[in-house]
């Protein structure tokens, strides 16, 4: 057992690792307010706080204490939290990843002469886990389609990639209605260009066939109404108006767990 951080495995770093516990859901941030003259509190709901992941680690006996310190030095460079967050994959749950970094000092308890054990505390500012093999859907015709999400256990914020030709003017547009909420795209969008709408980042851009960003895509959106996909069945209705030519809509689900 072990973990992978930014593409490097704990085994390759001469570290044995295991999960001693599992946080079924992240901590909650509750929003209460005391109301004079009313028993209890007024409940304004809650949302998720950051997630903490603790990994118990050990280093097998080395030739000498200096060799043990060398292993720990390499680990400190590998997991350097000043470099920001990295992709964390746990061997026990290999279908998902977290964006995490170390949040506490690492104190190695010396065992025998040249072995040690310690705990790594990772913090995930975004508490969700994301699918390594994400679900995608491609629609090449107008009409009502179904996108069924099997992976994850909560709503996801997808990326929509729209191809087609939309001239300037309010009379020409592509309408994408996801579960009753409309995303209306106006022009100009030329053939060979792709409009990328990212619900997680709440932004949009226009890219060329090579994926290079050409310009900001937000002015092409009639309203900042970013789509959300639920677990299970989602209806996606595509229609056009005016002199619009629809080519393709590709959806990357962004499936995740809470």
N, C-alpha and C positions, 0 to 999 in steps of 0.2 A: 504494500500500500504506500501511497505517497501523494504528491501533488505536482502540478506543472505551473510555473509562473513565467509569463512572457516567453513561452516556448521552450523553457529549460526545465527538466525534471529534477525533483529532489534526489532521485537515485543517482543521477549523473553527478550530483554535487556531494555524493557520499553521505547523504542524510536519509535516515529512515523516518517516516512520518505516518501518523495515524490521527483520525478524528476521534476525540474522546466524547464528544457530544454533538448534537445537531439542532440548530435553531429552526423549529418548524415554521415560524413566521417571525419577522423582525419585531423589535420593540415598537410600541405604539406611542404616538403623541396625542394625548386626549385634550380636548378643548372644553373646559367647564367654566361656568360663570355663576357666582353666588348671586342670588336674587333676594333682596331684603323682603322679609315676610313670607318667604316660600321655603318649605322644607327641602333639604337636599340642595341640588345644584341644577342649573340649566345645562343640558347636554348639547354642544355644538359639533358633535361628531369627533372623528379622529382621522389620522393618517399614519403612515409608516415612518419610523425613524431609521437611522442607519443600521446596518447589520454588522455584527461582530462574529468572526470565525476564528476559533482557537485550534491550533494544530500542535499536537504533542510530537516532539522530535527527539532523535538521539543520533549520536555519531558512534559508529563501531570503533572498537579499539584501534588506534593508529600505532605506528612504530614507536613514537615518543610524543611527549606533550607538545613539542614544537609542530609536529605534523597535525595534531588536533587543532592547534591555533590556526594553522594554514587553511584547514577546512572551514573554520569559522570566519576567517578573513574573506575567503572566496564567497561564502554565503552572504556576508555583510555587503559585499559589492553587488552581488546578484539581486538582493532584495532591497537595495538602497531606497528608502521611502522618499528621499528628496527628488527622485526622478519622477515622482507622481505615481498614478495608478497603473496597474498592469493587469493582464488577463490571468485570472486564477482558476485553474481546473483541478478539482479534487478527484482522485482515482476512485473513491467510493461512489461518486455521482458523476460519471464521465459524459453525460449527455448535455451538460450545461456549464456555463462559466460565469464568474463574477468579475467585476472591475474593483480591484482592491489594492491596498498598500499596507505596510506595517504601521501599527499605531502605538506600539509600546517598545520599550527597550528590551533587548534579548539578553538574558543572563543565563549563561551555561553552567549548570552544576557539574562539577568534575566527578566522574565515576572511575574507580580504579586509578590507573596512572595516566592513561591517554585516551579515555572515552568520556563522553558527556551527554547530558540531556537538557532540554530546554523547551519552552513553549513559544510559539509564534502567534502573535495576536494581529489578525488582519481586520481592517475596517473597510466596509463597503459603503461609501457615501450614497450610492444608489443601491438600495437593499435588494433589488430584484436579481434573479439569476436568468441568464439568457441562453436560448437554445444554440448549441454549436452547429447543428444541422437545422437551419431555419426553414420554415414552410414558405413556399412561393406559389403564386397563382398567376397565370397569363391568360388574358382575354384579348382576342383579336377581332371581335365583332361587337357591335352595339347590342343592347338588350339587357335583360336581367340575368345575372350570374350568381353562383353560390360559391363562397369561399369558406371552407370548413377547416377550422383550427382544431387539431388534435393535441398539439403540444402545449404545455404550460397549464397554469391554473388561474390566470387573471387576464384582464384586458391588456391588449398590446397596442403600441404606437407604431404603425407600419410606415414603410417607404413606398410611395406610389411613383412609378416611372411611366410617364405618358408620352407616346409618340404619335405624331400626326401633323397636320398642317392647319393652322388656325390664323386667318387674316386679322388685321387690326379692325377694331370696331365692336361695339357692344352687341351687335346682332349676330355675331358668329362666336360660338363657344362650344366647349365640351362640358357636359354635366355628368358628374360622377356622384351618385347617391349611395352612401354606405349606411345601411341600417337606418334609413330615413333621413340622414343628415347629408346635405348637398355640398359638394366641392365643385364650384363652377370655374372653369379655366377659359379665360379670354386670350386673344392674341396680343402681339404676334408670336407665333411658333412656326418655324419653317420645317420643311421636310428634311430629315437627317438630324434634327435636334431632338433632345429629350428633356422634358420637364420633370425634375425630381422633387417630390414633395415629401419632406421628412417630418412626420408628426412628433417624433421624440425630441428633435432639435427645434421644432416649431419654425421651420424655415423652408425655402424652396430655391432652386437654382436651375438654370438652363445649361445643359452640357452638349458637346458635339458627339459625333459617333465614336471618338476615341476616349470619351469620358472627361475631357477637359472642360472646365467651367467657362462658360461664355459670358454669363451675366446673372444678375439677381433675378430670381423667378417670382418673388412675392408680388410684383406689379401685375402679374398675369392672373392672380387669384382675385375673383370678385369680392370674396370675403375670406378672412382668416379662419376658415372652418376646417380644421385638420381632422382627418378620419381616425377612427378608433375601431379596432377589431375585438370582438368578444370571443371567449372560448366557445367552440362549437360552430353553429351555422351563422354565416353573415351574408346578407344580400348586397350585391353590388350592381347597381343599374347604371348603364352607360348610354348616353344619348348625345346627339349633336344638333346644332342649329346654324343656319346661315350657310356660308360656303366653307364649311369645315370638313376636313377629311380625317377620320379617325383611323389609326393604324394599329395601335397596340397599347394595352395597359398591363403592366407587370407589377405585382404587389409582393413585397418582401414583408412577411407578417411581423417580424420582431417578437416572436413568441417568447414568453417569459413566465417565471414563477415568482410568487410573492413570498 
